[in-house]
Amino acid sequence: MLASATVLAVALALAACGASPERRTFGTFIDDQAAEVKIIDQLYSRPEFDERDHIKVEAHNRTLLLAGETSSAEKKALATRVAAELKAIDRVVNELAVMPPADLSDKTANSYITSKVNTRLALSNPIEGREGGRIKVMTARGIVYLMGSVTRAEGDAVADSIRDIRGVVKVVKVFDYID
């Protein structure tokens, strides 16, 4: 529970500093951060989930993305059901793969891809006049997942701008479209 409080404190501090300029309200931002922590706590407190499962969670504007690996189709379905029970979540996107969990090398490669995507967005943001920080990036199995509040044209531009990054297998848009 201390970890949950720490994550929320950091999220509040970043929001107060304006580090995440987005089209969602401060309350929604806090709800999203809390949902990420809560779903991880709920999943891993269940006896069905163990070291054979590697579940990554991102939330944006009441949409929760689950990615990573789980050891069975039943666990994948259970993760969706547990996530859907959260009151602060309207939509669950379950991109979990049924397979052995990523090893350290794979996790490192995914983190490296995420950092390259974030760097590209920071240096040459395809969204005119907007900061790249509005786009949340998660990578699992070389698949880059993009979240944020964008127009369809902005979402397409962001996805197109990162497809050629070495190591990117596929780009999945989980955007909240505002057009």
N, CA and C atoms as a LAMMPS dump frame, in Angstrom:
ITEM: TIMESTEP
0
ITEM: NUMBER OF ATOMS
537
ITEM: BOX BOUNDS ff ff ff
-5.0000000000000000e+02 5.0000000000000000e+02
-5.0000000000000000e+02 5.0000000000000000e+02
-5.0000000000000000e+02 5.0000000000000000e+02
ITEM: ATOMS id mol type element x y z
1 1 1 N 0.811 -1.188 0
2 1 2 C 0 0 0
3 1 3 C 0.858 1.257 0
4 2 1 N 2.052 1.179 0.6
5 2 2 C 2.974 2.308 0.591
6 2 3 C 3.374 2.641 -0.839
7 3 1 N 3.564 1.601 -1.662
8 3 2 C 3.919 1.832 -3.065
9 3 3 C 2.801 2.576 -3.782
10 4 1 N 1.548 2.235 -3.494
11 4 2 C 0.415 2.913 -4.103
12 4 3 C 0.401 4.383 -3.734
13 5 1 N 0.643 4.679 -2.474
14 5 2 C 0.668 6.063 -2.017
15 5 3 C 1.811 6.831 -2.656
16 6 1 N 2.94 6.183 -2.811
17 6 2 C 4.092 6.828 -3.439
18 6 3 C 3.803 7.153 -4.896
19 7 1 N 3.215 6.208 -5.625
20 7 2 C 2.887 6.432 -7.027
21 7 3 C 1.91 7.601 -7.159
22 8 1 N 0.903 7.636 -6.314
23 8 2 C -0.055 8.734 -6.373
24 8 3 C 0.585 10.067 -6.027
25 9 1 N 1.499 10.079 -5.066
26 9 2 C 2.189 11.317 -4.697
27 9 3 C 3.034 11.828 -5.854
28 10 1 N 3.734 10.929 -6.533
29 10 2 C 4.538 11.326 -7.687
30 10 3 C 3.631 11.84 -8.808
31 11 1 N 2.529 11.149 -9.051
32 11 2 C 1.6 11.578 -10.097
33 11 3 C 1.052 12.968 -9.797
34 12 1 N 0.705 13.211 -8.537
35 12 2 C 0.214 14.538 -8.147
36 12 3 C 1.269 15.602 -8.353
37 13 1 N 2.493 15.293 -7.994
38 13 2 C 3.582 16.255 -8.15
39 13 3 C 3.822 16.574 -9.618
40 14 1 N 3.833 15.55 -10.467
41 14 2 C 4.035 15.781 -11.891
42 14 3 C 2.894 16.599 -12.486
43 15 1 N 1.684 16.292 -12.081
44 15 2 C 0.538 17.035 -12.598
45 15 3 C 0.598 18.49 -12.159
46 16 1 N 0.993 18.718 -10.925
47 16 2 C 1.078 20.084 -10.406
48 16 3 C 2.155 20.879 -11.124
49 17 1 N 3.216 20.219 -11.564
50 17 2 C 4.303 20.89 -12.279
51 17 3 C 3.966 21.11 -13.743
52 18 1 N 2.86 20.554 -14.191
53 18 2 C 2.499 20.7 -15.591
54 18 3 C 3.3 19.794 -16.499
55 19 1 N 3.838 18.708 -15.98
56 19 2 C 4.672 17.821 -16.783
57 19 3 C 3.863 16.971 -17.754
58 20 1 N 2.573 16.947 -17.606
59 20 2 C 1.761 16.115 -18.474
60 20 3 C 0.575 16.906 -19.023
61 21 1 N 0.821 17.851 -19.952
62 21 2 C -0.27 18.646 -20.493
63 21 3 C -1.157 17.773 -21.369
64 22 1 N -2.398 17.576 -20.978
65 22 2 C -3.28 16.685 -21.7
66 22 3 C -4.667 17.266 -21.757
67 23 1 N -5.516 16.59 -22.501
68 23 2 C -6.899 17.017 -22.661
69 23 3 C -7.819 16.295 -21.696
70 24 1 N -7.306 15.823 -20.603
71 24 2 C -8.163 15.198 -19.596
72 24 3 C -8.088 16.028 -18.337
73 25 1 N -9.122 15.92 -17.524
74 25 2 C -9.171 16.715 -16.313
75 25 3 C -8.19 16.189 -15.277
76 26 1 N -7.88 17.016 -14.312
77 26 2 C -6.989 16.603 -13.235
78 26 3 C -7.582 15.394 -12.508
79 27 1 N -8.888 15.399 -12.277
80 27 2 C -9.547 14.278 -11.602
81 27 3 C -9.416 12.984 -12.39
82 28 1 N -9.575 13.065 -13.712
83 28 2 C -9.427 11.88 -14.555
84 28 3 C -7.99 11.386 -14.532
85 29 1 N -7.036 12.32 -14.557
86 29 2 C -5.618 11.959 -14.477
87 29 3 C -5.358 11.156 -13.2
88 30 1 N -5.861 11.645 -12.077
89 30 2 C -5.671 10.957 -10.785
90 30 3 C -6.38 9.603 -10.791
91 31 1 N -7.601 9.555 -11.333
92 31 2 C -8.327 8.281 -11.419
93 31 3 C -7.552 7.262 -12.248
94 32 1 N -6.966 7.717 -13.356
95 32 2 C -6.188 6.818 -14.208
96 32 3 C -4.978 6.268 -13.458
97 33 1 N -4.258 7.139 -12.761
98 33 2 C -3.072 6.697 -12.016
99 33 3 C -3.474 5.699 -10.922
100 34 1 N -4.547 6 -10.229
101 34 2 C -5.019 5.107 -9.17
102 34 3 C -5.472 3.765 -9.751
103 35 1 N -6.118 3.79 -10.914
104 35 2 C -6.589 2.547 -11.546
105 35 3 C -5.41 1.651 -11.918
106 36 1 N -4.325 2.233 -12.409
107 36 2 C -3.136 1.443 -12.761
108 36 3 C -2.607 0.693 -11.546
109 37 1 N -2.483 1.404 -10.445
110 37 2 C -1.956 0.789 -9.22
111 37 3 C -2.929 -0.256 -8.693
112 38 1 N -4.211 0.098 -8.695
113 38 2 C -5.224 -0.791 -8.122
114 38 3 C -5.338 -2.102 -8.899
115 39 1 N -5.317 -2.041 -10.228
116 39 2 C -5.476 -3.274 -10.995
117 39 3 C -4.28 -4.207 -10.805
118 40 1 N -3.081 -3.661 -10.742
119 40 2 C -1.901 -4.505 -10.484
120 40 3 C -2.022 -5.147 -9.108
121 41 1 N -2.409 -4.355 -8.106
122 41 2 C -2.597 -4.91 -6.757
123 41 3 C -3.642 -6.013 -6.759
124 42 1 N -4.774 -5.773 -7.443
125 42 2 C -5.856 -6.763 -7.453
126 42 3 C -5.466 -8.034 -8.207
127 43 1 N -4.796 -7.878 -9.333
128 43 2 C -4.421 -9.066 -10.107
129 43 3 C -3.424 -9.932 -9.351
130 44 1 N -2.368 -9.318 -8.853
131 44 2 C -1.319 -10.109 -8.216
132 44 3 C -1.658 -10.539 -6.784
133 45 1 N -2.772 -10.046 -6.243
134 45 2 C -3.206 -10.555 -4.939
135 45 3 C -4.086 -11.795 -5.11
136 46 1 N -4.465 -12.098 -6.34
137 46 2 C -5.268 -13.289 -6.626
138 46 3 C -4.345 -14.495 -6.777
139 47 1 N -4.746 -15.648 -6.265
140 47 2 C -3.882 -16.828 -6.35
141 47 3 C -3.69 -17.336 -7.779
142 48 1 N -4.572 -16.951 -8.695
143 48 2 C -4.447 -17.426 -10.079
144 48 3 C -3.216 -16.836 -10.782
145 49 1 N -2.792 -15.652 -10.371
146 49 2 C -1.668 -14.985 -11.026
147 49 3 C -0.391 -15.217 -10.236
148 50 1 N 0.696 -15.518 -10.963
149 50 2 C 1.972 -15.819 -10.304
150 50 3 C 3.133 -15.383 -11.183
151 51 1 N 4.307 -15.938 -10.924
152 51 2 C 5.52 -15.532 -11.648
153 51 3 C 5.481 -15.901 -13.13
154 52 1 N 4.543 -16.722 -13.542
155 52 2 C 4.402 -17.062 -14.955
156 52 3 C 3.668 -15.97 -15.732
157 53 1 N 3.218 -14.938 -15.018
158 53 2 C 2.463 -13.85 -15.632
159 53 3 C 3.262 -12.549 -15.542
160 54 1 N 3.293 -11.826 -16.631
161 54 2 C 3.972 -10.527 -16.686
162 54 3 C 2.964 -9.555 -17.29
163 55 1 N 2.274 -8.824 -16.415
164 55 2 C 1.189 -7.957 -16.86
165 55 3 C 1.581 -6.502 -16.662
166 56 1 N 1.506 -5.75 -17.752
167 56 2 C 1.787 -4.318 -17.737
168 56 3 C 0.451 -3.583 -17.883
169 57 1 N 0.336 -2.454 -17.197
170 57 2 C -0.923 -1.718 -17.185
171 57 3 C -0.674 -0.24 -17.468
172 58 1 N -1.498 0.335 -18.324
173 58 2 C -1.525 1.782 -18.556
174 58 3 C -2.986 2.198 -18.607
175 59 1 N -3.264 3.379 -18.084
176 59 2 C -4.619 3.917 -18.145
177 59 3 C -4.572 5.336 -18.689
178 60 1 N -5.559 5.648 -19.502
179 60 2 C -5.7 7.011 -20.015
180 60 3 C -7.17 7.29 -20.276
181 61 1 N -7.658 8.346 -19.658
182 61 2 C -9.024 8.814 -19.884
183 61 3 C -10.052 7.694 -19.744
184 62 1 N -9.911 6.934 -18.666
185 62 2 C -10.838 5.874 -18.289
186 62 3 C -10.746 4.623 -19.17
187 63 1 N -9.678 4.528 -19.986
188 63 2 C -9.394 3.319 -20.762
189 63 3 C -8.187 2.65 -20.136
190 64 1 N -8.299 1.351 -19.888
191 64 2 C -7.215 0.594 -19.269
192 64 3 C -6.654 -0.391 -20.288
193 65 1 N -5.34 -0.329 -20.495
194 65 2 C -4.645 -1.231 -21.402
195 65 3 C -3.891 -2.265 -20.59
196 66 1 N -4.105 -3.535 -20.918
197 66 2 C -3.365 -4.654 -20.332
198 66 3 C -2.491 -5.239 -21.435
199 67 1 N -1.199 -5.34 -21.182
200 67 2 C -0.288 -5.93 -22.173
201 67 3 C 0.736 -6.777 -21.427
202 68 1 N 1.463 -7.577 -22.167
203 68 2 C 2.442 -8.469 -21.552
204 68 3 C 2.073 -9.904 -21.858
205 69 1 N 2.372 -10.775 -20.913
206 69 2 C 2.148 -12.194 -21.129
207 69 3 C 1.461 -12.822 -19.916
208 70 1 N 0.626 -13.798 -20.202
209 70 2 C 0.003 -14.596 -19.15
210 70 3 C 0.013 -16.05 -19.606
211 71 1 N -0.041 -16.938 -18.651
212 71 2 C 0.182 -18.351 -18.96
213 71 3 C -1.045 -19.112 -19.45
214 72 1 N -2.218 -18.476 -19.471
215 72 2 C -3.395 -19.198 -19.97
216 72 3 C -4.473 -18.231 -20.456
217 73 1 N -5.323 -18.756 -21.333
218 73 2 C -6.449 -17.964 -21.845
219 73 3 C -7.422 -17.62 -20.706
220 74 1 N -7.53 -18.525 -19.736
221 74 2 C -8.411 -18.267 -18.596
222 74 3 C -7.923 -17.063 -17.79
223 75 1 N -6.602 -16.976 -17.601
224 75 2 C -6.042 -15.841 -16.862
225 75 3 C -6.214 -14.539 -17.645
226 76 1 N -6.076 -14.62 -18.94
227 76 2 C -6.276 -13.437 -19.775
228 76 3 C -7.708 -12.924 -19.612
229 77 1 N -8.671 -13.826 -19.686
230 77 2 C -10.076 -13.45 -19.518
231 77 3 C -10.342 -12.923 -18.108
232 78 1 N -9.741 -13.556 -17.108
233 78 2 C -9.908 -13.11 -15.724
234 78 3 C -9.362 -11.695 -15.544
235 79 1 N -8.235 -11.402 -16.157
236 79 2 C -7.657 -10.055 -16.057
237 79 3 C -8.621 -9.015 -16.61
238 80 1 N -9.28 -9.33 -17.709
239 80 2 C -10.27 -8.411 -18.277
240 80 3 C -11.429 -8.208 -17.316
241 81 1 N -11.942 -9.302 -16.744
242 81 2 C -13.077 -9.194 -15.814
243 81 3 C -12.718 -8.369 -14.584
244 82 1 N -11.536 -8.611 -14.022
245 82 2 C -11.1 -7.869 -12.828
246 82 3 C -10.956 -6.382 -13.161
247 83 1 N -10.346 -6.077 -14.297
248 83 2 C -10.15 -4.684 -14.693
249 83 3 C -11.485 -3.987 -14.961
250 84 1 N -12.423 -4.702 -15.562
251 84 2 C -13.721 -4.114 -15.891
252 84 3 C -14.535 -3.765 -14.647
253 85 1 N -14.205 -4.379 -13.514
254 85 2 C -14.926 -4.09 -12.275
255 85 3 C -14.549 -2.745 -11.657
256 86 1 N -13.42 -2.163 -12.091
257 86 2 C -13.006 -0.872 -11.534
258 86 3 C -13.993 0.208 -11.966
259 87 1 N -14.495 0.964 -11.001
260 87 2 C -15.47 2.01 -11.3
261 87 3 C -14.879 3.14 -12.138
262 88 1 N -13.582 3.382 -12.026
263 88 2 C -12.939 4.481 -12.75
264 88 3 C -12.581 4.106 -14.19
265 89 1 N -12.956 2.902 -14.629
266 89 2 C -12.607 2.432 -15.97
267 89 3 C -13.875 2.184 -16.781
268 90 1 N -13.898 2.751 -17.996
269 90 2 C -15.027 2.554 -18.912
270 90 3 C -14.736 1.497 -19.973
271 91 1 N -13.449 1.338 -20.312
272 91 2 C -13.091 0.423 -21.397
273 91 3 C -11.794 -0.3 -21.043
274 92 1 N -11.777 -1.607 -21.271
275 92 2 C -10.579 -2.417 -21.049
276 92 3 C -10.118 -2.958 -22.399
277 93 1 N -8.853 -2.7 -22.714
278 93 2 C -8.242 -3.232 -23.929
279 93 3 C -7.227 -4.273 -23.468
280 94 1 N -7.527 -5.538 -23.736
281 94 2 C -6.67 -6.622 -23.272
282 94 3 C -5.811 -7.12 -24.421
283 95 1 N -4.53 -6.778 -24.374
284 95 2 C -3.559 -7.188 -25.385
285 95 3 C -2.586 -8.218 -24.813
286 96 1 N -2.985 -8.902 -23.734
287 96 2 C -2.129 -9.936 -23.15
288 96 3 C -1.956 -11.087 -24.138
289 97 1 N -0.748 -11.603 -24.238
290 97 2 C -0.468 -12.78 -25.06
291 97 3 C -0.393 -13.994 -24.139
292 98 1 N -0.957 -15.097 -24.575
293 98 2 C -0.865 -16.336 -23.816
294 98 3 C 0.431 -17.017 -24.241
295 99 1 N 1.427 -16.871 -23.377
296 99 2 C 2.767 -17.396 -23.652
297 99 3 C 3.621 -17.227 -22.406
298 100 1 N 4.804 -17.815 -22.382
299 100 2 C 5.685 -17.63 -21.221
300 100 3 C 6.046 -16.148 -21.056
301 101 1 N 6.327 -15.734 -19.838
302 101 2 C 6.638 -14.326 -19.599
303 101 3 C 7.941 -13.902 -20.269
304 102 1 N 8.026 -12.617 -20.563
305 102 2 C 9.245 -12.068 -21.151
306 102 3 C 10.408 -12.28 -20.19
307 103 1 N 11.571 -12.596 -20.755
308 103 2 C 12.751 -12.712 -19.904
309 103 3 C 13.4 -11.333 -19.768
310 104 1 N 14.471 -11.265 -19.004
311 104 2 C 15.115 -9.986 -18.737
312 104 3 C 15.574 -9.306 -20.027
313 105 1 N 16.086 -10.088 -20.947
314 105 2 C 16.548 -9.536 -22.227
315 105 3 C 15.384 -8.898 -22.995
316 106 1 N 14.238 -9.583 -23.028
317 106 2 C 13.059 -9.059 -23.718
318 106 3 C 12.54 -7.794 -23.025
319 107 1 N 12.503 -7.816 -21.697
320 107 2 C 12.029 -6.644 -20.949
321 107 3 C 12.936 -5.447 -21.199
322 108 1 N 14.246 -5.7 -21.237
323 108 2 C 15.209 -4.625 -21.505
324 108 3 C 15.005 -4.076 -22.912
325 109 1 N 14.809 -4.96 -23.883
326 109 2 C 14.579 -4.532 -25.262
327 109 3 C 13.307 -3.696 -25.366
328 110 1 N 12.245 -4.122 -24.681
329 110 2 C 10.996 -3.364 -24.693
330 110 3 C 11.175 -1.984 -24.078
331 111 1 N 11.893 -1.912 -22.972
332 111 2 C 12.155 -0.616 -22.328
333 111 3 C 12.961 0.287 -23.255
334 112 1 N 13.921 -0.292 -23.944
335 112 2 C 14.745 0.476 -24.865
336 112 3 C 13.904 1.018 -26.023
337 113 1 N 13.024 0.193 -26.557
338 113 2 C 12.132 0.647 -27.634
339 113 3 C 11.256 1.791 -27.129
340 114 1 N 10.691 1.645 -25.942
341 114 2 C 9.858 2.706 -25.372
342 114 3 C 10.643 3.997 -25.242
343 115 1 N 11.886 3.908 -24.785
344 115 2 C 12.696 5.122 -24.641
345 115 3 C 12.993 5.744 -26.001
346 116 1 N 13.233 4.922 -27.022
347 116 2 C 13.481 5.457 -28.363
348 116 3 C 12.229 6.143 -28.912
349 117 1 N 11.059 5.562 -28.678
350 117 2 C 9.799 6.168 -29.133
351 117 3 C 9.587 7.506 -28.424
352 118 1 N 9.758 7.512 -27.098
353 118 2 C 9.565 8.76 -26.348
354 118 3 C 10.557 9.834 -26.787
355 119 1 N 11.789 9.435 -27.068
356 119 2 C 12.79 10.389 -27.541
357 119 3 C 12.386 10.964 -28.894
358 120 1 N 11.961 10.102 -29.8
359 120 2 C 11.533 10.581 -31.119
360 120 3 C 10.375 11.552 -30.976
361 121 1 N 9.412 11.224 -30.13
362 121 2 C 8.254 12.119 -29.954
363 121 3 C 8.667 13.445 -29.33
364 122 1 N 9.646 13.408 -28.44
365 122 2 C 10.112 14.643 -27.804
366 122 3 C 10.9 15.521 -28.78
367 123 1 N 11.676 14.891 -29.662
368 123 2 C 12.54 15.651 -30.574
369 123 3 C 11.85 16.081 -31.868
370 124 1 N 10.972 15.249 -32.364
371 124 2 C 10.309 15.577 -33.628
372 124 3 C 8.85 15.174 -33.572
373 125 1 N 8.132 15.849 -32.703
374 125 2 C 6.731 15.526 -32.486
375 125 3 C 5.914 15.816 -33.746
376 126 1 N 5.218 14.807 -34.277
377 126 2 C 4.422 15.018 -35.483
378 126 3 C 3.119 15.786 -35.238
379 127 1 N 2.798 16.027 -33.988
380 127 2 C 1.575 16.765 -33.68
381 127 3 C 1.953 18.24 -33.556
382 128 1 N 1.57 19.004 -34.523
383 128 2 C 1.914 20.422 -34.607
384 128 3 C 1.557 21.177 -33.332
385 129 1 N 2.565 21.844 -32.76
386 129 2 C 2.334 22.727 -31.62
387 129 3 C 1.969 22.037 -30.325
388 130 1 N 2.182 20.734 -30.231
389 130 2 C 1.823 20.015 -29.007
390 130 3 C 3.047 19.326 -28.446
391 131 1 N 3.036 19.106 -27.138
392 131 2 C 4.153 18.413 -26.5
393 131 3 C 3.978 16.904 -26.638
394 132 1 N 5.082 16.189 -26.856
395 132 2 C 5.041 14.735 -27.012
396 132 3 C 4.602 14.006 -25.759
397 133 1 N 4.672 14.667 -24.612
398 133 2 C 4.307 14.039 -23.352
399 133 3 C 2.848 13.656 -23.249
400 134 1 N 2.041 14.148 -24.181
401 134 2 C 0.621 13.798 -24.146
402 134 3 C 0.386 12.355 -24.554
403 135 1 N 1.339 11.732 -25.207
404 135 2 C 1.194 10.361 -25.685
405 135 3 C 1.847 9.415 -24.689
406 136 1 N 1.071 8.445 -24.203
407 136 2 C 1.618 7.412 -23.327
408 136 3 C 2.074 6.259 -24.209
409 137 1 N 3.235 5.729 -23.892
410 137 2 C 3.835 4.666 -24.698
411 137 3 C 4.124 3.461 -23.81
412 138 1 N 3.74 2.288 -24.281
413 138 2 C 4.059 1.028 -23.611
414 138 3 C 4.505 0.055 -24.697
415 139 1 N 5.516 -0.738 -24.386
416 139 2 C 5.994 -1.732 -25.347
417 139 3 C 6.012 -3.11 -24.7
418 140 1 N 5.499 -4.087 -25.424
419 140 2 C 5.525 -5.491 -24.993
420 140 3 C 5.723 -6.339 -26.241
421 141 1 N 6.719 -7.23 -26.205
422 141 2 C 7.022 -8.117 -27.331
423 141 3 C 7.332 -7.351 -28.607
424 142 1 N 7.897 -6.14 -28.481
425 142 2 C 8.22 -5.31 -29.633
426 142 3 C 7.028 -4.566 -30.203
427 143 1 N 5.868 -4.781 -29.62
428 143 2 C 4.646 -4.088 -30.052
429 143 3 C 4.533 -2.809 -29.235
430 144 1 N 4.439 -1.68 -29.921
431 144 2 C 4.334 -0.386 -29.255
432 144 3 C 2.86 -0.002 -29.183
433 145 1 N 2.393 0.255 -27.972
434 145 2 C 1.02 0.684 -27.728
435 145 3 C 1.035 2.175 -27.434
436 146 1 N 0.155 2.921 -28.104
437 146 2 C 0.078 4.368 -27.941
438 146 3 C -1.278 4.744 -27.371
439 147 1 N -1.257 5.595 -26.333
440 147 2 C -2.491 6.08 -25.714
441 147 3 C -2.416 7.595 -25.599
442 148 1 N -3.564 8.238 -25.623
443 148 2 C -3.633 9.677 -25.452
444 148 3 C -4.911 10.195 -26.077
445 149 1 N -5.179 11.463 -25.879
446 149 2 C -6.341 12.118 -26.479
447 149 3 C -5.865 12.888 -27.696
448 150 1 N -6.242 12.413 -28.876
449 150 2 C -5.785 12.993 -30.129
450 150 3 C -6.912 12.952 -31.157
451 151 1 N -6.728 13.721 -32.234
452 151 2 C -7.614 13.558 -33.381
453 151 3 C -7.134 12.328 -34.149
454 152 1 N -7.935 11.839 -35.054
455 152 2 C -7.506 10.683 -35.855
456 152 3 C -6.263 11.02 -36.68
457 153 1 N -6.222 12.213 -37.232
458 153 2 C -5.056 12.622 -38.026
459 153 3 C -3.799 12.675 -37.147
460 154 1 N -3.925 13.206 -35.932
461 154 2 C -2.783 13.244 -35.016
462 154 3 C -2.323 11.833 -34.65
463 155 1 N -3.27 10.956 -34.361
464 155 2 C -2.938 9.578 -34.006
465 155 3 C -2.218 8.861 -35.131
466 156 1 N -2.706 9.054 -36.361
467 156 2 C -2.048 8.446 -37.509
468 156 3 C -0.635 8.999 -37.69
469 157 1 N -0.476 10.314 -37.512
470 157 2 C 0.842 10.944 -37.67
471 157 3 C 1.831 10.42 -36.634
472 158 1 N 1.378 10.275 -35.391
473 158 2 C 2.254 9.76 -34.335
474 158 3 C 2.66 8.323 -34.66
475 159 1 N 1.689 7.485 -35.007
476 159 2 C 1.99 6.084 -35.317
477 159 3 C 2.949 5.982 -36.505
478 160 1 N 2.698 6.759 -37.548
479 160 2 C 3.565 6.717 -38.728
480 160 3 C 4.983 7.166 -38.404
481 161 1 N 5.122 8.103 -37.466
482 161 2 C 6.448 8.659 -37.155
483 161 3 C 7.353 7.68 -36.411
484 162 1 N 6.781 6.615 -35.846
485 162 2 C 7.602 5.692 -35.043
486 162 3 C 7.713 4.292 -35.634
487 163 1 N 6.999 4.014 -36.692
488 163 2 C 6.992 2.659 -37.275
489 163 3 C 8.375 2.179 -37.708
490 164 1 N 9.248 3.104 -38.097
491 164 2 C 10.557 2.71 -38.62
492 164 3 C 11.631 2.581 -37.548
493 165 1 N 11.263 2.758 -36.289
494 165 2 C 12.246 2.618 -35.217
495 165 3 C 12.657 1.151 -35.106
496 166 1 N 13.959 0.943 -35.043
497 166 2 C 14.49 -0.433 -34.977
498 166 3 C 13.924 -1.154 -33.748
499 167 1 N 13.424 -2.353 -33.961
500 167 2 C 12.871 -3.162 -32.885
501 167 3 C 11.355 -3.104 -32.807
502 168 1 N 10.737 -2.104 -33.437
503 168 2 C 9.273 -1.991 -33.418
504 168 3 C 8.702 -3.026 -34.375
505 169 1 N 7.936 -3.959 -33.819
506 169 2 C 7.318 -5.021 -34.603
507 169 3 C 5.997 -4.544 -35.186
508 170 1 N 5.269 -3.772 -34.386
509 170 2 C 3.923 -3.336 -34.757
510 170 3 C 3.576 -2.146 -33.875
511 171 1 N 2.693 -1.267 -34.361
512 171 2 C 2.204 -0.134 -33.576
513 171 3 C 0.698 -0.311 -33.409
514 172 1 N 0.231 -0.266 -32.163
515 172 2 C -1.188 -0.398 -31.854
516 172 3 C -1.667 0.909 -31.24
517 173 1 N -2.687 1.5 -31.856
518 173 2 C -3.243 2.755 -31.364
519 173 3 C -4.418 2.458 -30.439
520 174 1 N -4.292 2.908 -29.2
521 174 2 C -5.358 2.764 -28.209
522 174 3 C -5.769 4.192 -27.81
523 175 1 N -5.934 5.038 -28.799
524 175 2 C -6.186 6.452 -28.558
525 175 3 C -7.637 6.714 -28.169
526 176 1 N -7.812 7.822 -27.486
527 176 2 C -9.121 8.39 -27.187
528 176 3 C -9.294 9.478 -28.255
529 177 1 N -10.055 9.183 -29.312
530 177 2 C -10.185 10.126 -30.406
531 177 3 C -11.152 11.247 -30.061
532 178 1 N -10.748 12.459 -30.397
533 178 2 C -11.546 13.631 -30.027
534 178 3 C -12.181 14.325 -31.217
535 179 1 N -12.061 13.741 -32.426
536 179 2 C -12.64 14.408 -33.584
537 179 3 C -14.065 14.036 -33.819
